[in-house]
């Protein structure tokens, strides 16, 4: 699916700036990961962009409503599987099997935690965030309590990464893509 078509499909069901920023952030992080691994950045990015397509309107049916919306929008079965796999064990029985799916599973929650940590900084940015301060926020269960540390840790394990490696790589990805995400949000 072309990026513009994926964006239009996402916008049919998502209007809130918070959800749109999250989708753009996960898209950018997935593209970053794909490029560094020599994978298809367009596909990885599209899955990242669409991963929460059903969450804003149907939070109780998250990853259950997504296949219908994606198929109606022209997504292929590989995209449907990948999107649904990010909710594995939480709201979906679709297990992440591809490296991209495992990274999406791992980084979805983590981008939320990093984004929340950035908002607490005077700069409101990840550019000056250090791994040490991110680890401190990660360990504080009361901070961004909706971001499951268990899912993040399980995701790191699925990816064959240590927790520090996942935290560091995702923080690097968000640093590298923050300006582009902000520029896209400014157009909304």
ROTORPA-109744 format. One record per residue: x, y, z of N, C-alpha, C in turn; residue in one letter; chain; residue number from 1. Coordinates in pm, 1 decimal. Layout:
+----------+----------+----------+----------+----------+----------+----------+----------+----------+--------+--------+-----+
:      n_x :      n_y :      n_z :     ca_x :     ca_y :     ca_z :      c_x :      c_y :      c_z : residu : chaine : num :
+----------+----------+----------+----------+----------+----------+----------+----------+----------+--------+--------+-----+
:        X :        Y :        Z :        X :        Y :        Z :        X :        Y :        Z :      a :      A : NUM :
...
+----------+----------+----------+----------+----------+----------+----------+----------+----------+--------+--------+-----+
This chain:
+----------+----------+----------+----------+----------+----------+----------+----------+----------+--------+--------+-----+
:      n_x :      n_y :      n_z :     ca_x :     ca_y :     ca_z :      c_x :      c_y :      c_z : residu : chaine : num :
+----------+----------+----------+----------+----------+----------+----------+----------+----------+--------+--------+-----+
:     85.5 :   -117.7 :      0.0 :      0.0 :      0.0 :      0.0 :     89.8 :    123.7 :      0.0 :      x :      A :   1 :
:     58.8 :    217.1 :    -85.3 :    134.5 :    341.7 :    -90.0 :    111.2 :    420.7 :     37.9 :      x :      A :   2 :
:    210.7 :    497.7 :     75.3 :    206.7 :    571.4 :    201.6 :     87.7 :    667.6 :    207.5 :      x :      A :   3 :
:     62.5 :    740.7 :    100.6 :    -48.1 :    837.2 :    100.7 :   -182.6 :    766.7 :    122.1 :      x :      A :   4 :
:   -200.4 :    652.2 :     59.6 :   -324.1 :    576.0 :     77.3 :   -336.4 :    526.0 :    221.6 :      x :      A :   5 :
:   -225.4 :    481.3 :    279.4 :   -226.1 :    436.1 :    419.1 :   -260.7 :    551.9 :    512.6 :      x :      A :   6 :
:   -205.9 :    668.9 :    485.2 :   -234.0 :    787.5 :    566.9 :   -382.2 :    823.8 :    558.4 :      x :      A :   7 :
:   -437.8 :    823.2 :    437.9 :   -579.8 :    853.6 :    420.6 :   -667.0 :    750.7 :    492.7 :      x :      A :   8 :
:   -628.7 :    625.0 :    485.3 :   -703.2 :    520.2 :    554.8 :   -698.1 :    541.7 :    706.4 :      x :      A :   9 :
:   -581.4 :    569.7 :    757.7 :   -568.0 :    597.5 :    901.1 :   -655.5 :    715.6 :    942.0 :      x :      A :  10 :
:   -654.6 :    821.6 :    862.4 :   -729.4 :    943.7 :    894.8 :   -880.7 :    923.4 :    889.8 :      x :      A :  11 :
:   -927.0 :    820.5 :    820.2 :  -1071.2 :    791.6 :    821.0 :  -1118.3 :    757.1 :    961.5 :      x :      A :  12 :
:  -1031.7 :    695.7 :   1039.7 :  -1070.4 :    642.8 :   1170.8 :   -999.1 :    710.0 :   1287.4 :      x :      A :  13 :
:   -906.1 :    799.1 :   1259.0 :   -828.6 :    864.4 :   1363.6 :   -823.9 :   1014.4 :   1339.6 :      x :      A :  14 :
:   -868.8 :   1089.6 :   1439.2 :   -873.8 :   1236.0 :   1429.4 :   -791.7 :   1304.6 :   1538.9 :      x :      A :  15 :
:   -777.8 :   1239.2 :   1653.0 :   -710.8 :   1299.1 :   1768.4 :   -560.9 :   1317.5 :   1742.7 :      x :      A :  16 :
:   -507.4 :   1437.6 :   1767.8 :   -364.3 :   1461.2 :   1747.5 :   -274.3 :   1362.8 :   1823.1 :      x :      A :  17 :
:   -314.2 :   1323.7 :   1943.4 :   -234.1 :   1227.3 :   2020.3 :   -217.0 :   1097.0 :   1943.2 :      x :      A :  18 :
:   -326.2 :   1044.5 :   1888.9 :   -320.4 :    918.5 :   1814.6 :   -245.0 :    933.3 :   1683.0 :      x :      A :  19 :
:   -263.3 :   1046.9 :   1617.1 :   -192.3 :   1070.2 :   1490.9 :    -42.2 :   1082.6 :   1514.7 :      x :      A :  20 :
:     -2.3 :   1153.5 :   1619.8 :    140.2 :   1164.2 :   1652.7 :    198.6 :   1026.2 :   1683.4 :      x :      A :  21 :
:    125.0 :    946.7 :   1758.8 :    174.5 :    813.1 :   1791.7 :    192.6 :    730.5 :   1663.8 :      x :      A :  22 :
:     95.9 :    736.4 :   1574.7 :    105.5 :    661.6 :   1448.5 :    226.9 :    707.8 :   1367.1 :      x :      A :  23 :
:    246.3 :    838.2 :   1357.6 :    359.8 :    891.9 :   1282.6 :    492.7 :    854.4 :   1348.2 :      x :      A :  24 :
:    495.5 :    855.4 :   1480.6 :    617.9 :    818.8 :   1552.7 :    652.3 :    672.5 :   1529.6 :      x :      A :  25 :
:    553.9 :    585.7 :   1543.2 :    579.9 :    442.7 :   1523.2 :    618.1 :    416.4 :   1377.5 :      x :      A :  26 :
:    552.8 :    484.4 :   1284.0 :    591.5 :    472.0 :   1143.3 :    739.0 :    508.1 :   1125.3 :      x :      A :  27 :
:    779.0 :    621.3 :   1179.4 :    916.5 :    669.0 :   1163.6 :   1017.1 :    574.4 :   1228.3 :      x :      A :  28 :
:    983.6 :    523.6 :   1346.3 :   1071.8 :    429.7 :   1415.6 :   1085.3 :    300.7 :   1335.2 :      x :      A :  29 :
:    974.5 :    251.9 :   1281.4 :    979.9 :    128.4 :   1202.8 :   1060.4 :    148.3 :   1074.2 :      x :      A :  30 :
:   1047.1 :    262.0 :   1009.3 :   1128.6 :    293.3 :    890.6 :   1277.3 :    295.0 :    927.6 :      x :      A :  31 :
:   1307.9 :    358.7 :   1038.4 :   1445.9 :    366.9 :   1087.7 :   1503.0 :    225.9 :   1107.9 :      x :      A :  32 :
:   1427.2 :    143.1 :   1177.2 :   1473.1 :      5.3 :   1201.5 :   1492.5 :    -69.8 :   1069.7 :      x :      A :  33 :
:   1398.8 :    -54.6 :    976.7 :   1407.9 :   -125.2 :    848.3 :   1531.9 :    -81.7 :    770.6 :      x :      A :  34 :
:   1555.9 :     47.5 :    765.5 :   1670.3 :     98.2 :    690.6 :   1801.3 :     44.2 :    746.7 :      x :      A :  35 :
:   1813.2 :     34.4 :    876.9 :   1935.1 :    -15.1 :    938.6 :   1952.2 :   -165.6 :    923.8 :      x :      A :  36 :
:   1845.1 :   -234.4 :    890.2 :   1851.5 :   -379.1 :    873.2 :   1845.3 :   -421.0 :    725.9 :      x :      A :  37 :
:   1840.7 :   -322.8 :    636.3 :   1834.0 :   -353.1 :    493.9 :   1701.1 :   -412.8 :    451.7 :      x :      A :  38 :
:   1595.4 :   -376.7 :    522.0 :   1461.6 :   -429.3 :    494.5 :   1377.9 :   -324.8 :    419.9 :      x :      A :  39 :
:   1255.9 :   -360.7 :    385.6 :   1164.4 :   -275.7 :    310.5 :   1106.0 :   -167.5 :    401.8 :      x :      A :  40 :
:   1166.4 :    -48.9 :    399.5 :   1124.7 :     59.8 :    488.2 :    981.8 :    105.6 :    459.5 :      x :      A :  41 :
:    937.8 :     97.8 :    334.6 :    800.9 :    138.4 :    302.5 :    699.7 :     46.0 :    369.1 :      x :      A :  42 :
:    724.6 :    -84.8 :    359.5 :    632.5 :   -180.5 :    422.1 :    635.2 :   -166.8 :    574.3 :      x :      A :  43 :
:    753.9 :   -165.8 :    631.8 :    765.1 :   -153.9 :    777.5 :    698.8 :    -24.8 :    825.7 :      x :      A :  44 :
:    720.6 :     84.7 :    753.7 :    661.9 :    212.3 :    791.7 :    510.8 :    212.2 :    781.2 :      x :      A :  45 :
:    459.9 :    151.6 :    675.0 :    314.4 :    144.3 :    656.9 :    249.4 :     67.4 :    771.9 :      x :      A :  46 :
:    308.9 :    -43.2 :    809.8 :    254.9 :   -120.6 :    922.4 :    259.3 :    -37.1 :   1050.3 :      x :      A :  47 :
:    370.4 :     32.6 :   1071.9 :    379.4 :    120.1 :   1188.7 :    273.5 :    228.5 :   1187.7 :      x :      A :  48 :
:    249.8 :    287.4 :   1072.3 :    149.6 :    392.4 :   1059.5 :      9.4 :    340.9 :   1090.3 :      x :      A :  49 :
:    -21.0 :    222.6 :   1043.9 :   -157.0 :    167.3 :   1055.6 :   -180.5 :     81.7 :   1180.2 :      x :      A :  50 :
:    -78.6 :     60.9 :   1261.1 :    -89.8 :    -39.4 :   1367.3 :   -205.6 :    -16.9 :   1464.7 :      x :      A :  51 :
:   -243.0 :    107.1 :   1489.5 :   -353.3 :    135.9 :   1582.7 :   -476.4 :    189.8 :   1510.4 :      x :      A :  52 :
:   -497.3 :    148.8 :   1387.2 :   -606.2 :    202.6 :   1304.9 :   -742.0 :    197.4 :   1375.1 :      x :      A :  53 :
:   -764.5 :     95.5 :   1455.4 :   -895.6 :     78.1 :   1518.3 :   -902.7 :    129.0 :   1662.1 :      x :      A :  54 :
:   -791.1 :    172.7 :   1717.7 :   -787.0 :    201.5 :   1861.3 :   -868.5 :    323.0 :   1902.6 :      x :      A :  55 :
:   -864.1 :    430.0 :   1825.0 :   -933.4 :    552.3 :   1866.4 :  -1085.0 :    531.7 :   1875.2 :      x :      A :  56 :
:  -1143.4 :    468.6 :   1775.7 :  -1289.1 :    451.8 :   1773.9 :  -1337.6 :    324.4 :   1841.6 :      x :      A :  57 :
:  -1255.0 :    221.4 :   1842.6 :  -1296.7 :     92.5 :   1898.6 :  -1191.1 :     37.2 :   1995.2 :      x :      A :  58 :
:  -1160.8 :    109.2 :   2103.8 :  -1054.6 :     62.1 :   2193.7 :  -1082.4 :    -75.9 :   2254.8 :      x :      A :  59 :
:  -1209.2 :   -106.7 :   2274.1 :  -1243.7 :   -238.2 :   2330.9 :  -1231.2 :   -350.5 :   2227.3 :      x :      A :  60 :
:  -1221.7 :   -313.5 :   2099.8 :  -1208.2 :   -411.9 :   1992.7 :  -1072.7 :   -397.9 :   1921.6 :      x :      A :  61 :
:   -975.7 :   -340.6 :   1993.4 :   -844.0 :   -317.1 :   1934.3 :   -784.0 :   -447.6 :   1882.3 :      x :      A :  62 :
:   -736.6 :   -443.2 :   1761.5 :   -679.6 :   -556.9 :   1686.1 :   -786.0 :   -657.5 :   1643.6 :      x :      A :  63 :
:   -910.6 :   -636.5 :   1681.3 :  -1019.8 :   -721.9 :   1637.1 :  -1093.1 :   -656.5 :   1519.6 :      x :      A :  64 :
:  -1107.8 :   -525.7 :   1527.4 :  -1174.6 :   -448.8 :   1421.7 :  -1077.4 :   -417.2 :   1307.3 :      x :      A :  65 :
:   -949.4 :   -412.4 :   1338.5 :   -847.1 :   -372.9 :   1239.9 :   -851.4 :   -453.8 :   1110.3 :      x :      A :  66 :
:   -862.7 :   -587.7 :   1113.7 :   -863.2 :   -661.2 :    986.4 :   -971.2 :   -614.4 :    889.7 :      x :      A :  67 :
:  -1090.7 :   -590.6 :    941.3 :  -1202.0 :   -543.0 :    857.5 :  -1168.5 :   -407.4 :    794.7 :      x :      A :  68 :
:  -1117.4 :   -314.5 :    876.1 :  -1084.8 :   -180.2 :    827.2 :   -970.6 :   -184.1 :    725.5 :      x :      A :  69 :
:   -869.9 :   -263.5 :    755.4 :   -754.7 :   -273.6 :    666.2 :   -791.8 :   -337.1 :    532.8 :      x :      A :  70 :
:   -865.0 :   -446.8 :    538.7 :   -904.8 :   -513.7 :    413.6 :   -993.2 :   -423.0 :    329.0 :      x :      A :  71 :
:  -1087.1 :   -352.9 :    393.8 :  -1174.4 :   -260.2 :    320.2 :  -1093.1 :   -148.2 :    255.2 :      x :      A :  72 :
:   -980.2 :   -114.5 :    315.9 :   -893.4 :    -10.4 :    262.1 :   -792.4 :    -59.8 :    160.7 :      x :      A :  73 :
:   -793.3 :   -190.9 :    133.7 :   -704.9 :   -245.5 :     31.5 :   -574.7 :   -303.6 :     82.4 :      x :      A :  74 :
:   -561.1 :   -321.2 :    213.0 :   -437.6 :   -378.6 :    267.7 :   -430.0 :   -527.8 :    237.0 :      x :      A :  75 :
:   -308.6 :   -576.6 :    217.7 :   -288.9 :   -719.6 :    192.4 :   -284.0 :   -796.2 :    325.6 :      x :      A :  76 :
:   -285.3 :   -927.6 :    314.7 :   -290.5 :  -1011.7 :    435.2 :   -163.3 :  -1001.4 :    519.2 :      x :      A :  77 :
:    -50.2 :   -974.5 :    456.4 :     74.3 :   -958.0 :    531.0 :     64.4 :   -835.0 :    622.8 :      x :      A :  78 :
:      5.4 :   -729.9 :    572.4 :    -13.9 :   -608.4 :    652.6 :   -112.9 :   -634.9 :    765.6 :      x :      A :  79 :
:   -221.9 :   -703.2 :    735.3 :   -322.3 :   -735.3 :    837.8 :   -258.9 :   -816.6 :    949.9 :      x :      A :  80 :
:   -183.7 :   -920.3 :    914.1 :   -117.9 :  -1003.8 :   1014.8 :    -22.2 :   -920.8 :   1099.5 :      x :      A :  81 :
:     59.1 :   -839.2 :   1034.4 :    158.5 :   -759.8 :   1105.8 :     92.0 :   -662.1 :   1203.2 :      x :      A :  82 :
:    -11.9 :   -593.4 :   1157.7 :    -82.9 :   -498.8 :   1243.8 :   -141.3 :   -571.3 :   1364.3 :      x :      A :  83 :
:   -206.7 :   -682.1 :   1341.8 :   -271.6 :   -754.1 :   1452.0 :   -171.0 :   -816.1 :   1548.6 :      x :      A :  84 :
:    -52.8 :   -847.6 :   1499.5 :     47.1 :   -913.1 :   1585.5 :    100.7 :   -821.1 :   1694.4 :      x :      A :  85 :
:     86.7 :   -689.7 :   1678.5 :    141.0 :   -601.0 :   1781.6 :     59.1 :   -607.4 :   1911.0 :      x :      A :  86 :
:    -60.7 :   -664.6 :   1903.0 :   -143.5 :   -678.8 :   2022.5 :   -139.1 :   -818.5 :   2082.9 :      x :      A :  87 :
:    -44.0 :   -898.7 :   2039.2 :    -32.6 :  -1038.8 :   2082.2 :    -31.6 :  -1050.8 :   2235.0 :      x :      A :  88 :
:   -119.1 :  -1136.8 :   2283.8 :   -125.5 :  -1162.8 :   2426.7 :   -204.2 :  -1058.9 :   2504.8 :      x :      A :  89 :
:   -239.7 :   -950.5 :   2439.7 :   -315.6 :   -844.3 :   2506.6 :   -457.3 :   -835.9 :   2451.8 :      x :      A :  90 :
:   -465.7 :   -823.2 :   2319.3 :   -596.4 :   -809.2 :   2255.5 :   -601.3 :   -888.0 :   2125.2 :      x :      A :  91 :
:   -499.6 :   -968.9 :   2101.0 :   -490.6 :  -1045.4 :   1977.7 :   -419.3 :  -1177.5 :   2003.6 :      x :      A :  92 :
:   -459.9 :  -1279.2 :   1929.9 :   -392.9 :  -1409.4 :   1937.9 :   -291.6 :  -1426.7 :   1825.3 :      x :      A :  93 :
:   -275.3 :  -1322.3 :   1742.1 :   -182.1 :  -1327.9 :   1629.5 :    -41.1 :  -1304.5 :   1682.6 :      x :      A :  94 :
:     41.5 :  -1406.9 :   1673.5 :    177.6 :  -1399.0 :   1726.7 :    271.3 :  -1330.0 :   1627.8 :      x :      A :  95 :
:    355.7 :  -1239.3 :   1677.5 :    455.3 :  -1178.7 :   1588.2 :    562.0 :  -1282.0 :   1551.0 :      x :      A :  96 :
:    578.9 :  -1304.1 :   1421.2 :    675.2 :  -1405.1 :   1376.0 :    789.2 :  -1343.5 :   1295.1 :      x :      A :  97 :
:    760.9 :  -1241.0 :   1217.7 :    861.5 :  -1174.1 :   1135.1 :    939.6 :  -1076.0 :   1224.1 :      x :      A :  98 :
:   1064.5 :  -1049.8 :   1189.0 :   1146.0 :   -955.0 :   1266.5 :   1074.9 :   -820.5 :   1281.6 :      x :      A :  99 :
:   1011.9 :   -773.7 :   1174.6 :    940.7 :   -646.7 :   1179.2 :    827.9 :   -650.4 :   1281.1 :      x :      A : 100 :
:    753.5 :   -759.4 :   1284.0 :    642.1 :   -771.6 :   1378.3 :    692.0 :   -771.2 :   1522.1 :      x :      A : 101 :
:    803.6 :   -836.3 :   1545.4 :    861.1 :   -840.3 :   1680.0 :    907.6 :   -701.5 :   1722.9 :      x :      A : 102 :
:    967.8 :   -627.6 :   1630.2 :   1012.0 :   -491.7 :   1661.7 :    892.5 :   -399.0 :   1684.8 :      x :      A : 103 :
:    786.6 :   -417.4 :   1609.1 :    665.3 :   -338.4 :   1631.0 :    607.0 :   -368.7 :   1768.3 :      x :      A : 104 :
:    597.4 :   -495.6 :   1802.7 :    547.5 :   -537.4 :   1933.4 :    630.1 :   -472.2 :   2044.0 :      x :      A : 105 :
:    761.6 :   -471.9 :   2027.0 :    852.4 :   -419.6 :   2129.3 :    850.5 :   -267.5 :   2136.4 :      x :      A : 106 :
:    844.8 :   -201.9 :   2022.3 :    862.8 :    -56.7 :   2022.1 :    733.6 :     22.5 :   2037.4 :      x :      A : 107 :
:    619.7 :    -36.7 :   2011.9 :    492.0 :     35.3 :   2024.5 :    476.8 :     93.7 :   2164.2 :      x :      A : 108 :
:    483.7 :     10.8 :   2264.8 :    470.7 :     58.4 :   2403.0 :    586.0 :    151.1 :   2439.0 :      x :      A : 109 :
:    705.2 :    116.3 :   2393.0 :    823.9 :    192.6 :   2428.5 :    821.6 :    333.9 :   2371.1 :      x :      A : 110 :
:    770.9 :    350.9 :   2249.7 :    762.1 :    486.6 :   2194.6 :    669.5 :    573.4 :   2279.5 :      x :      A : 111 :
:    565.2 :    512.5 :   2333.2 :    475.8 :    585.9 :   2422.3 :    547.1 :    629.6 :   2549.5 :      x :      A : 112 :
:    625.2 :    540.6 :   2607.7 :    700.7 :    571.5 :   2728.9 :    803.7 :    681.7 :   2701.3 :      x :      A : 113 :
:    876.0 :    669.0 :   2590.8 :    976.7 :    769.5 :   2555.8 :    909.9 :    903.5 :   2527.4 :      x :      A : 114 :
:    797.8 :    901.6 :   2456.5 :    725.0 :   1024.9 :   2428.8 :    678.4 :   1093.3 :   2555.8 :      x :      A : 115 :
:    628.2 :   1016.6 :   2650.4 :    584.1 :   1072.7 :   2778.4 :    702.8 :   1130.5 :   2854.9 :      x :      A : 116 :
:    815.8 :   1061.5 :   2851.8 :    936.3 :   1110.4 :   2919.4 :    984.2 :   1241.2 :   2856.1 :      x :      A : 117 :
:    974.1 :   1250.5 :   2724.2 :   1016.0 :   1372.7 :   2655.2 :    929.7 :   1491.5 :   2697.7 :      x :      A : 118 :
:    800.8 :   1468.8 :   2714.6 :    710.8 :   1577.2 :   2754.3 :    742.6 :   1631.7 :   2893.6 :      x :      A : 119 :
:    809.8 :   1552.5 :   2975.8 :    847.0 :   1594.5 :   3110.2 :    974.8 :   1678.6 :   3110.7 :      x :      A : 120 :
:   1045.7 :   1679.3 :   3000.7 :   1172.6 :   1751.2 :   2991.7 :   1146.6 :   1897.7 :   2957.0 :      x :      A : 121 :
:   1232.2 :   1988.4 :   3003.8 :   1215.1 :   2129.8 :   2966.4 :   1213.9 :   2150.5 :   2814.8 :      x :      A : 122 :
:   1292.0 :   2071.7 :   2743.2 :   1299.9 :   2085.2 :   2596.8 :   1179.6 :   2024.5 :   2525.2 :      x :      A : 123 :
:   1104.2 :   1937.4 :   2594.5 :    991.8 :   1863.0 :   2535.1 :   1039.3 :   1779.0 :   2415.8 :      x :      A : 124 :
:   1163.6 :   1735.0 :   2421.4 :   1227.4 :   1667.4 :   2308.2 :   1306.0 :   1545.5 :   2355.4 :      x :      A : 125 :
:   1326.1 :   1452.4 :   2262.8 :   1412.4 :   1337.6 :   2291.2 :   1557.9 :   1368.0 :   2257.9 :      x :      A : 126 :
:   1583.4 :   1481.9 :   2194.6 :   1719.0 :   1512.3 :   2148.3 :   1819.8 :   1516.2 :   2262.2 :      x :      A : 127 :
:   1779.5 :   1564.5 :   2377.3 :   1871.7 :   1575.0 :   2490.1 :   1846.3 :   1468.5 :   2597.3 :      x :      A : 128 :
:   1767.5 :   1367.5 :   2563.8 :   1738.4 :   1260.6 :   2659.1 :   1851.7 :   1157.9 :   2656.0 :      x :      A : 129 :
:   1896.0 :   1119.5 :   2772.3 :   2000.5 :   1017.8 :   2782.9 :   1937.4 :    885.0 :   2822.1 :      x :      A : 130 :
:   2005.1 :    778.1 :   2783.5 :   1957.6 :    643.6 :   2815.9 :   1938.1 :    628.3 :   2966.3 :      x :      A : 131 :
:   2026.8 :    683.9 :   3044.4 :   2019.2 :    674.1 :   3190.1 :   1887.2 :    730.4 :   3242.2 :      x :      A : 132 :
:   1845.7 :    846.8 :   3192.0 :   1719.9 :    905.4 :   3239.1 :   1599.2 :    826.6 :   3188.3 :      x :      A : 133 :
:   1609.6 :    770.3 :   3067.3 :   1501.6 :    685.0 :   3017.1 :   1487.1 :    560.0 :   3103.5 :      x :      A : 134 :
:   1598.0 :    500.0 :   3139.7 :   1593.7 :    380.0 :   3224.8 :   1530.7 :    411.4 :   3360.2 :      x :      A : 135 :
:   1556.5 :    529.7 :   3411.9 :   1497.3 :    571.0 :   3539.2 :   1345.6 :    580.7 :   3525.7 :      x :      A : 136 :
:   1298.2 :    639.5 :   3415.2 :   1153.8 :    648.7 :   3391.3 :   1093.3 :    509.8 :   3371.4 :      x :      A : 137 :
:   1165.1 :    424.3 :   3300.5 :   1118.6 :    287.1 :   3276.4 :   1098.1 :    213.4 :   3408.7 :      x :      A : 138 :
:   1189.7 :    231.1 :   3500.4 :   1182.6 :    160.2 :   3629.4 :   1073.9 :    214.0 :   3721.3 :      x :      A : 139 :
:   1031.2 :    337.7 :   3698.2 :    926.7 :    399.9 :   3779.7 :    789.7 :    355.0 :   3726.6 :      x :      A : 140 :
:    731.1 :    256.3 :   3792.3 :    604.8 :    196.5 :   3746.0 :    488.5 :    296.5 :   3746.1 :      x :      A : 141 :
:    499.5 :    402.8 :   3824.1 :    392.9 :    502.9 :   3828.9 :    400.3 :    598.0 :   3710.0 :      x :      A : 142 :
:    519.4 :    611.3 :   3651.4 :    535.3 :    700.4 :   3536.9 :    481.7 :    631.2 :   3412.3 :      x :      A : 143 :
:    395.8 :    699.8 :   3336.4 :    336.7 :    643.7 :   3214.0 :    289.9 :    500.4 :   3241.8 :      x :      A : 144 :
:    207.6 :    488.8 :   3344.6 :    163.6 :    357.7 :   3392.2 :     91.9 :    275.6 :   3285.2 :      x :      A : 145 :
:     36.7 :    340.5 :   3184.0 :    -32.1 :    269.3 :   3076.9 :     61.9 :    200.3 :   2979.3 :      x :      A : 146 :
:    190.0 :    231.1 :   2988.0 :    289.7 :    167.3 :   2900.0 :    343.3 :     43.7 :   2971.0 :      x :      A : 147 :
:    308.4 :    -72.3 :   2922.0 :    341.9 :   -198.0 :   2987.9 :    490.9 :   -230.2 :   2980.0 :      x :      A : 148 :
:    553.9 :   -230.3 :   3095.3 :    695.4 :   -269.6 :   3102.2 :    712.7 :   -416.5 :   3067.2 :      x :      A : 149 :
:    612.6 :   -496.4 :   3099.3 :    619.4 :   -639.1 :   3068.9 :    621.9 :   -662.1 :   2917.8 :      x :      A : 150 :
:    539.3 :   -588.6 :   2845.1 :    536.4 :   -600.0 :   2699.3 :    669.4 :   -553.3 :   2640.2 :      x :      A : 151 :
:    722.5 :   -443.8 :   2691.5 :    850.8 :   -393.1 :   2641.7 :    960.4 :   -496.4 :   2664.9 :      x :      A : 152 :
:    966.8 :   -552.4 :   2784.9 :   1068.7 :   -653.5 :   2816.1 :   1048.7 :   -779.7 :   2732.0 :      x :      A : 153 :
:    924.5 :   -821.4 :   2716.4 :    895.0 :   -938.7 :   2632.7 :    933.6 :   -910.6 :   2487.5 :      x :      A : 154 :
:    908.0 :   -789.2 :   2441.5 :    944.6 :   -751.0 :   2305.5 :   1094.9 :   -754.6 :   2283.4 :      x :      A : 155 :
:   1169.6 :   -704.5 :   2380.1 :   1315.9 :   -708.5 :   2368.9 :   1362.3 :   -852.7 :   2355.4 :      x :      A : 156 :
:   1306.1 :   -939.1 :   2437.8 :   1342.5 :  -1081.3 :   2432.8 :   1306.0 :  -1143.1 :   2297.6 :      x :      A : 157 :
:   1185.9 :  -1112.5 :   2248.2 :   1143.8 :  -1162.9 :   2117.2 :   1241.4 :  -1121.2 :   2007.0 :      x :      A : 158 :
:   1294.2 :   -999.8 :   2018.9 :   1384.6 :   -944.7 :   1917.7 :   1528.8 :   -992.1 :   1935.5 :      x :      A : 159 :
:   1554.2 :  -1063.8 :   2043.4 :   1690.8 :  -1107.4 :   2070.0 :   1779.6 :   -992.7 :   2116.4 :      x :      A : 160 :
:   1719.1 :   -893.7 :   2180.7 :   1792.2 :   -777.4 :   2229.7 :   1785.6 :   -772.7 :   2381.4 :      x :      A : 161 :
:   1886.3 :   -712.4 :   2441.9 :   1874.7 :   -683.6 :   2584.0 :   1779.3 :   -565.1 :   2596.8 :      x :      A : 162 :
:   1729.2 :   -544.7 :   2715.6 :   1641.0 :   -431.0 :   2737.9 :   1715.1 :   -300.5 :   2707.2 :      x :      A : 163 :
:   1840.3 :   -289.4 :   2752.0 :   1918.1 :   -168.4 :   2724.0 :   1935.2 :   -146.0 :   2574.0 :      x :      A : 164 :
:   1956.2 :   -252.1 :   2498.8 :   1970.5 :   -238.5 :   2353.0 :   1841.3 :   -187.1 :   2290.4 :      x :      A : 165 :
:   1727.9 :   -243.2 :   2331.7 :   1599.8 :   -197.2 :   2277.6 :   1573.5 :    -51.7 :   2315.5 :      x :      A : 166 :
:   1596.6 :    -16.6 :   2441.1 :   1576.8 :    120.8 :   2485.1 :   1665.4 :    215.6 :   2404.9 :      x :      A : 167 :
:   1791.2 :    181.0 :   2392.1 :   1887.1 :    265.3 :   2321.9 :   1853.3 :    279.6 :   2173.5 :      x :      A : 168 :
:   1823.0 :    168.3 :   2107.4 :   1791.9 :    172.8 :   1964.1 :   1663.3 :    250.5 :   1936.3 :      x :      A : 169 :
:   1563.1 :    234.2 :   2020.4 :   1437.0 :    304.8 :   2000.0 :   1454.4 :    454.0 :   2027.9 :      x :      A : 170 :
:   1531.4 :    487.0 :   2131.2 :   1561.0 :    627.1 :   2159.3 :   1638.1 :    689.3 :   2042.3 :      x :      A : 171 :
:   1736.1 :    617.5 :   1988.3 :   1810.5 :    666.1 :   1871.1 :   1716.3 :    689.4 :   1752.7 :      x :      A : 172 :
:   1624.1 :    596.4 :   1732.1 :   1528.3 :    608.8 :   1621.9 :   1440.4 :    731.8 :   1640.2 :      x :      A : 173 :
:   1395.6 :    753.9 :   1761.9 :   1308.9 :    870.0 :   1786.3 :   1386.7 :   1000.7 :   1774.6 :      x :      A : 174 :
:   1512.2 :   1000.3 :   1815.3 :   1595.4 :   1120.7 :   1797.4 :   1610.8 :   1152.3 :   1649.1 :      x :      A : 175 :
:   1638.8 :   1048.7 :   1570.9 :   1664.7 :   1067.2 :   1427.8 :   1541.4 :   1112.3 :   1350.6 :      x :      A : 176 :
:   1424.0 :   1084.2 :   1402.7 :   1301.2 :   1109.1 :   1326.6 :   1210.8 :   1215.8 :   1389.3 :      x :      A : 177 :
:   1247.7 :   1266.9 :   1504.4 :   1161.0 :   1361.0 :   1576.0 :   1125.0 :   1483.9 :   1492.9 :      x :      A : 178 :
:   1221.7 :   1544.6 :   1425.8 :   1192.7 :   1664.5 :   1346.3 :   1094.1 :   1635.3 :   1233.3 :      x :      A : 179 :
:   1109.5 :   1521.2 :   1169.1 :   1018.4 :   1484.8 :   1060.2 :    876.6 :   1462.5 :   1112.6 :      x :      A : 180 :
:    864.3 :   1397.3 :   1226.9 :    732.0 :   1375.6 :   1287.1 :    669.9 :   1510.1 :   1324.3 :      x :      A : 181 :
:    748.3 :   1598.0 :   1385.7 :    696.0 :   1730.3 :   1422.5 :    651.5 :   1808.9 :   1299.1 :      x :      A : 182 :
:    727.4 :   1798.4 :   1190.7 :    690.9 :   1868.5 :   1068.1 :    558.6 :   1815.2 :   1011.4 :      x :      A : 183 :
:    537.8 :   1684.0 :   1016.5 :    413.2 :   1626.4 :    969.0 :    296.5 :   1667.5 :   1057.2 :      x :      A : 184 :
:    319.6 :   1672.2 :   1188.4 :    212.8 :   1713.3 :   1280.2 :    175.0 :   1859.2 :   1258.7 :      x :      A : 185 :
:    270.9 :   1941.9 :   1221.9 :    243.5 :   2084.3 :   1199.3 :    150.0 :   2105.4 :   1079.9 :      x :      A : 186 :
:    144.3 :   2008.1 :    990.1 :     58.2 :   2019.0 :    871.6 :    -86.1 :   1976.6 :    899.3 :      x :      A : 187 :
:   -108.9 :   1916.9 :   1014.4 :   -242.9 :   1862.6 :   1046.0 :   -331.2 :   1971.6 :   1104.1 :      x :      A : 188 :
+----------+----------+----------+----------+----------+----------+----------+----------+----------+--------+--------+-----+
